[in-house]
Protein backbone atom coordinates (compact mmCIF):
# COMPACT_ATOMS: atom_id res chain seq x y z
CA UNK A 1 0.00 0.00 0.00
CA UNK A 2 1.13 3.55 -0.75
CA UNK A 3 -0.26 6.57 1.12
CA UNK A 4 1.00 9.91 -0.19
CA UNK A 5 1.04 12.17 2.87
CA UNK A 6 1.77 15.51 1.19
CA UNK A 7 -0.23 16.40 -1.91
CA UNK A 8 -2.09 19.56 -2.80
CA UNK A 9 -5.68 20.07 -3.89
CA UNK A 10 -7.83 23.16 -4.35
CA UNK A 11 -11.52 22.16 -4.37
CA UNK A 12 -13.44 24.10 -7.01
CA UNK A 13 -15.79 25.64 -4.45
CA UNK A 14 -12.86 27.02 -2.49
CA UNK A 15 -11.02 28.11 -5.63
CA UNK A 16 -13.99 30.31 -6.52
CA UNK A 17 -14.01 31.87 -3.04
CA UNK A 18 -10.24 32.31 -3.11
CA UNK A 19 -10.08 34.02 -6.51
CA UNK A 20 -12.90 36.36 -5.48
CA UNK A 21 -10.96 37.27 -2.34
CA UNK A 22 -7.56 37.88 -3.96
CA UNK A 23 -8.76 39.57 -7.15
CA UNK A 24 -7.49 39.42 -10.75
CA UNK A 25 -3.96 40.69 -10.02
CA UNK A 26 -2.99 37.71 -7.83
CA UNK A 27 0.75 37.12 -8.38
CA UNK A 28 0.42 33.40 -9.17
CA UNK A 29 -2.30 34.04 -11.71
CA UNK A 30 -4.84 31.31 -12.33
CA UNK A 31 -2.59 28.44 -11.31
CA UNK A 32 -5.20 25.70 -11.97
CA UNK A 33 -5.19 26.64 -15.64
CA UNK A 34 -1.50 25.71 -15.73
CA UNK A 35 -1.82 22.66 -13.46
CA UNK A 36 -5.41 21.44 -13.90
CA UNK A 37 -4.78 18.43 -11.64
CA UNK A 38 -4.79 20.91 -8.79
CA UNK A 39 -8.59 20.99 -9.16
CA UNK A 40 -9.49 18.12 -11.48
CA UNK A 41 -10.32 15.30 -9.07
CA UNK A 42 -11.06 12.82 -11.85
CA UNK A 43 -7.60 13.23 -13.33
CA UNK A 44 -6.11 12.71 -9.87
CA UNK A 45 -7.99 9.47 -9.35
CA UNK A 46 -6.88 8.16 -12.75
CA UNK A 47 -3.24 8.91 -12.01
CA UNK A 48 -3.47 7.37 -8.54
CA UNK A 49 -4.87 4.15 -10.01
CA UNK A 50 -2.22 4.05 -12.71
CA UNK A 51 0.70 4.64 -10.33
CA UNK A 52 -0.53 2.47 -7.47
CA UNK A 53 -1.28 5.25 -4.98
CA UNK A 54 -4.01 4.05 -2.64
CA UNK A 55 -4.66 7.29 -0.76
CA UNK A 56 -3.57 10.91 -0.89
CA UNK A 57 -3.45 13.30 2.03
CA UNK A 58 -4.77 16.53 0.52
CA UNK A 59 -3.62 19.95 1.70
CA UNK A 60 -4.18 23.39 0.22
CA UNK A 61 -1.46 24.69 -2.10
CA UNK A 62 0.42 27.92 -1.52
CA UNK A 63 0.00 30.80 -1.02
CA UNK A 64 -0.87 30.93 2.67
CA UNK A 65 -4.22 32.57 3.29
CA UNK A 66 -2.67 35.10 5.66
CA UNK A 67 -0.23 36.18 2.98
CA UNK A 68 -2.93 37.36 0.58
CA UNK A 69 -5.75 38.23 3.02
CA UNK A 70 -4.31 40.70 5.51
CA UNK A 71 -7.56 41.36 7.40
CA UNK A 72 -7.61 38.78 10.24
CA UNK A 73 -11.39 38.32 10.30
CA UNK A 74 -11.61 37.87 6.53
CA UNK A 75 -8.65 35.49 6.56
CA UNK A 76 -10.28 33.35 9.24
CA UNK A 77 -13.54 33.21 7.28
CA UNK A 78 -11.68 32.09 4.17
CA UNK A 79 -9.87 29.41 6.17
CA UNK A 80 -13.22 28.12 7.41
CA UNK A 81 -14.50 27.91 3.82
CA UNK A 82 -11.35 26.04 2.85
CA UNK A 83 -11.79 23.53 5.65
CA UNK A 84 -15.42 22.89 4.80
CA UNK A 85 -14.45 22.35 1.15
CA UNK A 86 -11.61 19.98 2.05
CA UNK A 87 -13.91 17.96 4.30
CA UNK A 88 -16.43 17.63 1.46
CA UNK A 89 -13.67 16.57 -0.96
CA UNK A 90 -12.70 13.84 1.48
CA UNK A 91 -16.27 12.62 1.85
CA UNK A 92 -16.80 12.54 -1.92
CA UNK A 93 -13.58 10.66 -2.66
CA UNK A 94 -14.66 7.21 -1.55
CA UNK A 95 -11.81 7.06 0.93
CA UNK A 96 -9.10 7.98 -1.56
CA UNK A 97 -8.52 11.47 -0.13
CA UNK A 98 -7.48 12.13 3.47
CA UNK A 99 -8.21 15.82 4.01
CA UNK A 100 -6.19 18.22 6.18
CA UNK A 101 -7.36 21.64 7.33
CA UNK A 102 -5.68 24.99 7.65
CA UNK A 103 -5.81 28.11 9.81
CA UNK A 104 -5.33 31.83 9.22
CA UNK A 105 -2.01 32.44 10.95
CA UNK A 106 -2.71 36.16 11.19
CA UNK A 107 -5.71 35.38 13.41
CA UNK A 108 -4.36 33.20 16.19
CA UNK A 109 -7.24 34.25 18.45
CA UNK A 110 -9.45 31.96 16.35
CA UNK A 111 -6.84 29.37 15.34
CA UNK A 112 -7.08 26.91 18.22
CA UNK A 113 -10.87 26.75 18.03
CA UNK A 114 -10.78 26.30 14.26
CA UNK A 115 -8.21 23.52 14.60
CA UNK A 116 -10.47 21.79 17.09
CA UNK A 117 -13.46 22.19 14.74
CA UNK A 118 -11.44 20.71 11.87
CA UNK A 119 -10.40 17.60 13.78
CA UNK A 120 -13.36 17.01 16.10
CA UNK A 121 -16.28 18.11 13.92
CA UNK A 122 -15.12 17.88 10.30
CA UNK A 123 -13.00 14.77 10.75
CA UNK A 124 -9.88 16.29 9.20
CA UNK A 125 -6.62 14.57 10.12
CA UNK A 126 -4.57 17.61 11.06
CA UNK A 127 -3.68 21.19 10.15
CA UNK A 128 -1.44 22.74 7.52
CA UNK A 129 0.62 25.76 8.56
CA UNK A 130 3.54 27.59 7.01
CA UNK A 131 7.14 28.29 7.93
CA UNK A 132 6.27 31.90 8.67
CA UNK A 133 3.06 33.76 9.37
CA UNK A 134 3.05 36.51 6.75
CA UNK A 135 6.70 37.12 7.57
CA UNK A 136 6.41 36.56 11.31
CA UNK A 137 8.29 33.76 13.07
CA UNK A 138 6.00 30.93 14.20
CA UNK A 139 7.64 30.35 17.58
CA UNK A 140 6.07 33.29 19.45
CA UNK A 141 3.82 32.92 22.50
CA UNK A 142 0.75 33.81 20.41
CA UNK A 143 1.09 30.46 18.59
CA UNK A 144 1.41 28.33 21.74
CA UNK A 145 -2.34 27.79 22.36
CA UNK A 146 -2.65 26.36 18.85
CA UNK A 147 0.29 24.02 19.40
CA UNK A 148 -1.14 22.93 22.75
CA UNK A 149 -4.48 22.06 21.16
CA UNK A 150 -2.76 20.06 18.42
CA UNK A 151 -0.74 18.14 21.00
CA UNK A 152 -3.85 17.53 23.09
CA UNK A 153 -5.72 16.11 20.07
CA UNK A 154 -2.65 14.13 18.94
CA UNK A 155 -3.21 15.60 15.48
CA UNK A 156 -0.18 16.35 13.30
CA UNK A 157 0.79 19.69 11.80
CA UNK A 158 1.91 19.75 8.18
CA UNK A 159 4.70 22.35 7.92
CA UNK A 160 4.97 23.89 4.45
CA UNK A 161 7.58 26.45 3.41
CA UNK A 162 6.45 29.96 2.49
CA UNK A 163 8.50 32.41 0.48
CA UNK A 164 7.51 34.52 -2.51
CA UNK A 165 9.33 35.99 -5.52
CA UNK A 166 8.83 39.39 -3.93
CA UNK A 167 11.50 38.50 -1.35
CA UNK A 168 14.59 39.66 -3.22
CA UNK A 169 17.85 37.73 -3.08
CA UNK A 170 20.06 40.78 -2.57
CA UNK A 171 19.81 44.43 -1.61
CA UNK A 172 18.90 46.81 -4.41
CA UNK A 173 16.75 44.24 -6.19
CA UNK A 174 12.96 44.14 -6.17
CA UNK A 175 12.41 40.47 -7.01
CA UNK A 176 14.09 37.13 -6.54
CA UNK A 177 15.73 35.88 -9.71
CA UNK A 178 15.92 32.47 -11.37
CA UNK A 179 13.23 30.95 -9.11
CA UNK A 180 15.73 30.94 -6.24
CA UNK A 181 12.98 32.10 -3.86
CA UNK A 182 11.40 28.67 -4.27
CA UNK A 183 14.06 26.14 -5.24
CA UNK A 184 16.54 27.23 -2.58
CA UNK A 185 14.45 29.58 -0.46
CA UNK A 186 11.86 27.00 0.56
CA UNK A 187 14.31 24.51 2.11
CA UNK A 188 15.93 27.43 3.92
CA UNK A 189 12.52 28.57 5.21
CA UNK A 190 11.68 25.12 6.57
CA UNK A 191 15.07 24.78 8.24
CA UNK A 192 14.70 28.20 9.85
CA UNK A 193 11.23 27.37 11.18
CA UNK A 194 12.40 24.05 12.64
CA UNK A 195 15.32 25.77 14.34
CA UNK A 196 13.20 28.58 15.78
CA UNK A 197 10.73 26.03 17.20
CA UNK A 198 13.65 24.30 18.91
CA UNK A 199 15.50 27.32 20.34
CA UNK A 200 12.34 29.06 21.50
CA UNK A 201 11.47 26.08 23.69
CA UNK A 202 8.29 25.14 21.81
CA UNK A 203 9.52 21.58 21.33
CA UNK A 204 10.03 21.30 25.11
CA UNK A 205 6.73 22.96 26.02
CA UNK A 206 4.71 20.64 23.77
CA UNK A 207 7.02 17.61 23.65
CA UNK A 208 4.49 15.29 22.04
CA UNK A 209 3.59 17.59 19.16
CA UNK A 210 3.90 16.11 15.68
CA UNK A 211 5.20 18.21 12.79
CA UNK A 212 5.50 16.77 9.29
CA UNK A 213 8.01 18.77 7.28
CA UNK A 214 7.91 19.07 3.53
CA UNK A 215 10.91 17.94 1.48
CA UNK A 216 12.39 15.49 3.98
CA UNK A 217 13.52 17.88 6.67
CA UNK A 218 14.92 20.38 4.17
CA UNK A 219 18.56 21.28 4.89
CA UNK A 220 18.89 19.47 8.20
CA UNK A 221 20.06 15.99 7.06
CA UNK A 222 22.80 17.51 4.88
CA UNK A 223 24.00 19.92 7.57
CA UNK A 224 23.69 17.75 10.69
CA UNK A 225 27.40 17.84 11.57
CA UNK A 226 27.56 21.58 10.95
CA UNK A 227 24.65 22.00 13.38
CA UNK A 228 26.24 19.70 15.94
CA UNK A 229 29.77 21.12 15.84
CA UNK A 230 29.40 24.80 14.94
CA UNK A 231 26.70 25.76 17.45
CA UNK A 232 29.09 25.04 20.36
CA UNK A 233 31.59 27.41 18.74
CA UNK A 234 29.06 30.25 18.70
CA UNK A 235 28.08 29.39 22.26
CA UNK A 236 31.76 29.57 23.25
CA UNK A 237 31.94 33.01 21.62
CA UNK A 238 28.94 34.12 23.69
CA UNK A 239 26.66 34.73 20.70
CA UNK A 240 23.75 32.38 21.45
CA UNK A 241 22.42 33.73 24.73
CA UNK A 242 20.69 31.42 27.21
CA UNK A 243 18.49 29.62 24.68
CA UNK A 244 21.18 27.19 23.57
CA UNK A 245 22.25 26.33 27.10
CA UNK A 246 18.63 25.92 28.17
CA UNK A 247 18.05 23.10 25.69
CA UNK A 248 17.24 19.97 27.66
CA UNK A 249 18.90 17.53 25.28
CA UNK A 250 21.44 17.52 22.45
CA UNK A 251 20.35 19.79 19.65
CA UNK A 252 20.21 17.08 16.98
CA UNK A 253 17.75 15.14 19.13
CA UNK A 254 15.28 18.02 18.72
CA UNK A 255 15.51 17.93 14.94
CA UNK A 256 14.85 14.20 15.07
CA UNK A 257 11.51 14.92 16.76
CA UNK A 258 10.16 16.07 13.39
CA UNK A 259 8.40 13.72 10.99
CA UNK A 260 9.18 14.27 7.32
CA UNK A 261 7.83 13.45 3.89
CA UNK A 262 9.94 12.07 1.03
CA UNK A 263 9.24 14.83 -1.50
CA UNK A 264 12.81 15.19 -2.72
CA UNK A 265 11.86 14.90 -6.38
CA UNK A 266 13.72 11.61 -6.57
CA UNK A 267 17.08 12.64 -5.16
CA UNK A 268 18.77 9.39 -4.17
CA UNK A 269 21.52 11.16 -2.25
CA UNK A 270 18.98 13.33 -0.47
CA UNK A 271 16.82 10.32 0.37
CA UNK A 272 19.80 8.46 1.80
CA UNK A 273 20.73 11.49 3.89
CA UNK A 274 17.17 11.82 5.21
CA UNK A 275 17.04 8.12 6.07
CA UNK A 276 20.47 8.24 7.75
CA UNK A 277 19.47 11.22 9.89
CA UNK A 278 15.81 10.64 10.72
CA UNK A 279 15.50 6.86 10.45
CA UNK A 280 12.57 4.82 9.18
CA UNK A 281 10.05 5.84 11.82
CA UNK A 282 10.18 9.54 10.96
CA UNK A 283 9.81 9.23 7.19
CA UNK A 284 6.47 9.14 5.37
CA UNK A 285 5.97 8.73 1.64
CA UNK A 286 5.05 12.10 0.15
CA UNK A 287 5.44 13.52 -3.34
CA UNK A 288 4.20 17.14 -3.63
CA UNK A 289 1.66 16.08 -6.28
CA UNK A 290 0.64 17.68 -8.64
CA UNK A 291 3.45 20.26 -8.89
CA UNK A 292 5.53 18.87 -11.72
CA UNK A 293 5.15 19.23 -15.47
CA UNK A 294 3.01 16.08 -15.72
CA UNK A 295 0.37 16.67 -13.04
CA UNK A 296 2.22 14.65 -10.42
CA UNK A 297 3.40 11.66 -12.45
CA UNK A 298 7.07 12.63 -12.41
CA UNK A 299 7.23 13.38 -8.70
CA UNK A 300 5.47 10.13 -7.80
CA UNK A 301 7.68 7.98 -10.00
CA UNK A 302 10.84 9.71 -8.81
CA UNK A 303 9.88 9.51 -5.14
CA UNK A 304 9.21 5.80 -5.46
CA UNK A 305 12.55 5.29 -7.24
CA UNK A 306 14.45 7.08 -4.47
CA UNK A 307 12.80 4.94 -1.78
CA UNK A 308 13.40 1.76 -3.75
CA UNK A 309 17.08 2.74 -3.99
CA UNK A 310 17.47 2.68 -0.21
CA UNK A 311 19.34 -0.37 1.07
CA UNK A 312 16.76 -1.25 3.68
CA UNK A 313 14.62 -4.31 4.50
CA UNK A 314 11.17 -4.57 2.85
CA UNK A 315 9.47 -4.08 6.23
CA UNK A 316 11.12 -0.69 6.65
CA UNK A 317 10.18 0.34 3.13
CA UNK A 318 6.57 -0.60 3.84
CA UNK A 319 6.59 1.59 6.95
CA UNK A 320 7.72 4.54 4.84
CA UNK A 321 5.12 3.88 2.13
CA UNK A 322 2.17 3.46 4.45
CA UNK A 323 2.77 2.00 7.91
CA UNK A 324 3.91 5.21 9.56
CA UNK A 325 0.97 7.14 8.07
CA UNK A 326 -1.50 4.48 9.17
CA UNK A 327 -0.20 4.70 12.73
CA UNK A 328 0.01 8.49 12.85
CA UNK A 329 -3.38 9.17 11.26
CA UNK A 330 -5.26 6.31 12.86
CA UNK A 331 -6.29 4.83 9.53
C-alpha positions as CSV (number, residue, x, y, z in Angstrom):
1,X,0.0,0.0,0.0
2,X,1.1,3.6,-0.7
3,X,-0.3,6.6,1.1
4,X,1.0,9.9,-0.2
5,X,1.0,12.2,2.9
6,X,1.8,15.5,1.2
7,X,-0.2,16.4,-1.9
8,X,-2.1,19.6,-2.8
9,X,-5.7,20.1,-3.9
10,X,-7.8,23.2,-4.3
11,X,-11.5,22.2,-4.4
12,X,-13.4,24.1,-7.0
13,X,-15.8,25.6,-4.5
14,X,-12.9,27.0,-2.5
15,X,-11.0,28.1,-5.6
16,X,-14.0,30.3,-6.5
17,X,-14.0,31.9,-3.0
18,X,-10.2,32.3,-3.1
19,X,-10.1,34.0,-6.5
20,X,-12.9,36.4,-5.5
21,X,-11.0,37.3,-2.3
22,X,-7.6,37.9,-4.0
23,X,-8.8,39.6,-7.2
24,X,-7.5,39.4,-10.7
25,X,-4.0,40.7,-10.0
26,X,-3.0,37.7,-7.8
27,X,0.7,37.1,-8.4
28,X,0.4,33.4,-9.2
29,X,-2.3,34.0,-11.7
30,X,-4.8,31.3,-12.3
31,X,-2.6,28.4,-11.3
32,X,-5.2,25.7,-12.0
33,X,-5.2,26.6,-15.6
34,X,-1.5,25.7,-15.7
35,X,-1.8,22.7,-13.5
36,X,-5.4,21.4,-13.9
37,X,-4.8,18.4,-11.6
38,X,-4.8,20.9,-8.8
39,X,-8.6,21.0,-9.2
40,X,-9.5,18.1,-11.5
41,X,-10.3,15.3,-9.1
42,X,-11.1,12.8,-11.9
43,X,-7.6,13.2,-13.3
44,X,-6.1,12.7,-9.9
45,X,-8.0,9.5,-9.4
46,X,-6.9,8.2,-12.7
47,X,-3.2,8.9,-12.0
48,X,-3.5,7.4,-8.5
49,X,-4.9,4.2,-10.0
50,X,-2.2,4.0,-12.7
51,X,0.7,4.6,-10.3
52,X,-0.5,2.5,-7.5
53,X,-1.3,5.3,-5.0
54,X,-4.0,4.0,-2.6
55,X,-4.7,7.3,-0.8
56,X,-3.6,10.9,-0.9
57,X,-3.5,13.3,2.0
58,X,-4.8,16.5,0.5
59,X,-3.6,19.9,1.7
60,X,-4.2,23.4,0.2
61,X,-1.5,24.7,-2.1
62,X,0.4,27.9,-1.5
63,X,0.0,30.8,-1.0
64,X,-0.9,30.9,2.7
65,X,-4.2,32.6,3.3
66,X,-2.7,35.1,5.7
67,X,-0.2,36.2,3.0
68,X,-2.9,37.4,0.6
69,X,-5.8,38.2,3.0
70,X,-4.3,40.7,5.5
71,X,-7.6,41.4,7.4
72,X,-7.6,38.8,10.2
73,X,-11.4,38.3,10.3
74,X,-11.6,37.9,6.5
75,X,-8.6,35.5,6.6
76,X,-10.3,33.4,9.2
77,X,-13.5,33.2,7.3
78,X,-11.7,32.1,4.2
79,X,-9.9,29.4,6.2
80,X,-13.2,28.1,7.4
81,X,-14.5,27.9,3.8
82,X,-11.3,26.0,2.8
83,X,-11.8,23.5,5.7
84,X,-15.4,22.9,4.8
85,X,-14.4,22.3,1.2
86,X,-11.6,20.0,2.0
87,X,-13.9,18.0,4.3
88,X,-16.4,17.6,1.5
89,X,-13.7,16.6,-1.0
90,X,-12.7,13.8,1.5
91,X,-16.3,12.6,1.9
92,X,-16.8,12.5,-1.9
93,X,-13.6,10.7,-2.7
94,X,-14.7,7.2,-1.5
95,X,-11.8,7.1,0.9
96,X,-9.1,8.0,-1.6
97,X,-8.5,11.5,-0.1
98,X,-7.5,12.1,3.5
99,X,-8.2,15.8,4.0
100,X,-6.2,18.2,6.2
101,X,-7.4,21.6,7.3
102,X,-5.7,25.0,7.6
103,X,-5.8,28.1,9.8
104,X,-5.3,31.8,9.2
105,X,-2.0,32.4,10.9
106,X,-2.7,36.2,11.2
107,X,-5.7,35.4,13.4
108,X,-4.4,33.2,16.2
109,X,-7.2,34.3,18.5
110,X,-9.4,32.0,16.3
111,X,-6.8,29.4,15.3
112,X,-7.1,26.9,18.2
113,X,-10.9,26.7,18.0
114,X,-10.8,26.3,14.3
115,X,-8.2,23.5,14.6
116,X,-10.5,21.8,17.1
117,X,-13.5,22.2,14.7
118,X,-11.4,20.7,11.9
119,X,-10.4,17.6,13.8
120,X,-13.4,17.0,16.1
121,X,-16.3,18.1,13.9
122,X,-15.1,17.9,10.3
123,X,-13.0,14.8,10.8
124,X,-9.9,16.3,9.2
125,X,-6.6,14.6,10.1
126,X,-4.6,17.6,11.1
127,X,-3.7,21.2,10.2
128,X,-1.4,22.7,7.5
129,X,0.6,25.8,8.6
130,X,3.5,27.6,7.0
131,X,7.1,28.3,7.9
132,X,6.3,31.9,8.7
133,X,3.1,33.8,9.4
134,X,3.0,36.5,6.8
135,X,6.7,37.1,7.6
136,X,6.4,36.6,11.3
137,X,8.3,33.8,13.1
138,X,6.0,30.9,14.2
139,X,7.6,30.4,17.6
140,X,6.1,33.3,19.5
141,X,3.8,32.9,22.5
142,X,0.7,33.8,20.4
143,X,1.1,30.5,18.6
144,X,1.4,28.3,21.7
145,X,-2.3,27.8,22.4
146,X,-2.7,26.4,18.9
147,X,0.3,24.0,19.4
148,X,-1.1,22.9,22.7
149,X,-4.5,22.1,21.2
150,X,-2.8,20.1,18.4
151,X,-0.7,18.1,21.0
152,X,-3.9,17.5,23.1
153,X,-5.7,16.1,20.1
154,X,-2.7,14.1,18.9
155,X,-3.2,15.6,15.5
156,X,-0.2,16.4,13.3
157,X,0.8,19.7,11.8
158,X,1.9,19.7,8.2
159,X,4.7,22.4,7.9
160,X,5.0,23.9,4.5
161,X,7.6,26.5,3.4
162,X,6.5,30.0,2.5
163,X,8.5,32.4,0.5
164,X,7.5,34.5,-2.5
165,X,9.3,36.0,-5.5
166,X,8.8,39.4,-3.9
167,X,11.5,38.5,-1.4
168,X,14.6,39.7,-3.2
169,X,17.9,37.7,-3.1
170,X,20.1,40.8,-2.6
171,X,19.8,44.4,-1.6
172,X,18.9,46.8,-4.4
173,X,16.7,44.2,-6.2
174,X,13.0,44.1,-6.2
175,X,12.4,40.5,-7.0
176,X,14.1,37.1,-6.5
177,X,15.7,35.9,-9.7
178,X,15.9,32.5,-11.4
179,X,13.2,31.0,-9.1
180,X,15.7,30.9,-6.2
181,X,13.0,32.1,-3.9
182,X,11.4,28.7,-4.3
183,X,14.1,26.1,-5.2
184,X,16.5,27.2,-2.6
185,X,14.4,29.6,-0.5
186,X,11.9,27.0,0.6
187,X,14.3,24.5,2.1
188,X,15.9,27.4,3.9
189,X,12.5,28.6,5.2
190,X,11.7,25.1,6.6
191,X,15.1,24.8,8.2
192,X,14.7,28.2,9.9
193,X,11.2,27.4,11.2
194,X,12.4,24.1,12.6
195,X,15.3,25.8,14.3
196,X,13.2,28.6,15.8
197,X,10.7,26.0,17.2
198,X,13.7,24.3,18.9
199,X,15.5,27.3,20.3
200,X,12.3,29.1,21.5
201,X,11.5,26.1,23.7
202,X,8.3,25.1,21.8
203,X,9.5,21.6,21.3
204,X,10.0,21.3,25.1
205,X,6.7,23.0,26.0
206,X,4.7,20.6,23.8
207,X,7.0,17.6,23.6
208,X,4.5,15.3,22.0
209,X,3.6,17.6,19.2
210,X,3.9,16.1,15.7
211,X,5.2,18.2,12.8
212,X,5.5,16.8,9.3
213,X,8.0,18.8,7.3
214,X,7.9,19.1,3.5
215,X,10.9,17.9,1.5
216,X,12.4,15.5,4.0
217,X,13.5,17.9,6.7
218,X,14.9,20.4,4.2
219,X,18.6,21.3,4.9
220,X,18.9,19.5,8.2
221,X,20.1,16.0,7.1
222,X,22.8,17.5,4.9
223,X,24.0,19.9,7.6
224,X,23.7,17.8,10.7
225,X,27.4,17.8,11.6
226,X,27.6,21.6,10.9
227,X,24.7,22.0,13.4
228,X,26.2,19.7,15.9
229,X,29.8,21.1,15.8
230,X,29.4,24.8,14.9
231,X,26.7,25.8,17.4
232,X,29.1,25.0,20.4
233,X,31.6,27.4,18.7
234,X,29.1,30.3,18.7
235,X,28.1,29.4,22.3
236,X,31.8,29.6,23.3
237,X,31.9,33.0,21.6
238,X,28.9,34.1,23.7
239,X,26.7,34.7,20.7
240,X,23.7,32.4,21.4
241,X,22.4,33.7,24.7
242,X,20.7,31.4,27.2
243,X,18.5,29.6,24.7
244,X,21.2,27.2,23.6
245,X,22.2,26.3,27.1
246,X,18.6,25.9,28.2
247,X,18.1,23.1,25.7
248,X,17.2,20.0,27.7
249,X,18.9,17.5,25.3
250,X,21.4,17.5,22.5
251,X,20.3,19.8,19.6
252,X,20.2,17.1,17.0
253,X,17.7,15.1,19.1
254,X,15.3,18.0,18.7
255,X,15.5,17.9,14.9
256,X,14.8,14.2,15.1
257,X,11.5,14.9,16.8
258,X,10.2,16.1,13.4
259,X,8.4,13.7,11.0
260,X,9.2,14.3,7.3
261,X,7.8,13.4,3.9
262,X,9.9,12.1,1.0
263,X,9.2,14.8,-1.5
264,X,12.8,15.2,-2.7
265,X,11.9,14.9,-6.4
266,X,13.7,11.6,-6.6
267,X,17.1,12.6,-5.2
268,X,18.8,9.4,-4.2
269,X,21.5,11.2,-2.3
270,X,19.0,13.3,-0.5
271,X,16.8,10.3,0.4
272,X,19.8,8.5,1.8
273,X,20.7,11.5,3.9
274,X,17.2,11.8,5.2
275,X,17.0,8.1,6.1
276,X,20.5,8.2,7.7
277,X,19.5,11.2,9.9
278,X,15.8,10.6,10.7
279,X,15.5,6.9,10.5
280,X,12.6,4.8,9.2
281,X,10.0,5.8,11.8
282,X,10.2,9.5,11.0
283,X,9.8,9.2,7.2
284,X,6.5,9.1,5.4
285,X,6.0,8.7,1.6
286,X,5.0,12.1,0.1
287,X,5.4,13.5,-3.3
288,X,4.2,17.1,-3.6
289,X,1.7,16.1,-6.3
290,X,0.6,17.7,-8.6
291,X,3.4,20.3,-8.9
292,X,5.5,18.9,-11.7
293,X,5.1,19.2,-15.5
294,X,3.0,16.1,-15.7
295,X,0.4,16.7,-13.0
296,X,2.2,14.7,-10.4
297,X,3.4,11.7,-12.4
298,X,7.1,12.6,-12.4
299,X,7.2,13.4,-8.7
300,X,5.5,10.1,-7.8
301,X,7.7,8.0,-10.0
302,X,10.8,9.7,-8.8
303,X,9.9,9.5,-5.1
304,X,9.2,5.8,-5.5
305,X,12.5,5.3,-7.2
306,X,14.5,7.1,-4.5
307,X,12.8,4.9,-1.8
308,X,13.4,1.8,-3.7
309,X,17.1,2.7,-4.0
310,X,17.5,2.7,-0.2
311,X,19.3,-0.4,1.1
312,X,16.8,-1.3,3.7
313,X,14.6,-4.3,4.5
314,X,11.2,-4.6,2.9
315,X,9.5,-4.1,6.2
316,X,11.1,-0.7,6.7
317,X,10.2,0.3,3.1
318,X,6.6,-0.6,3.8
319,X,6.6,1.6,6.9
320,X,7.7,4.5,4.8
321,X,5.1,3.9,2.1
322,X,2.2,3.5,4.5
323,X,2.8,2.0,7.9
324,X,3.9,5.2,9.6
325,X,1.0,7.1,8.1
326,X,-1.5,4.5,9.2
327,X,-0.2,4.7,12.7
328,X,0.0,8.5,12.9
329,X,-3.4,9.2,11.3
330,X,-5.3,6.3,12.9
331,X,-6.3,4.8,9.5
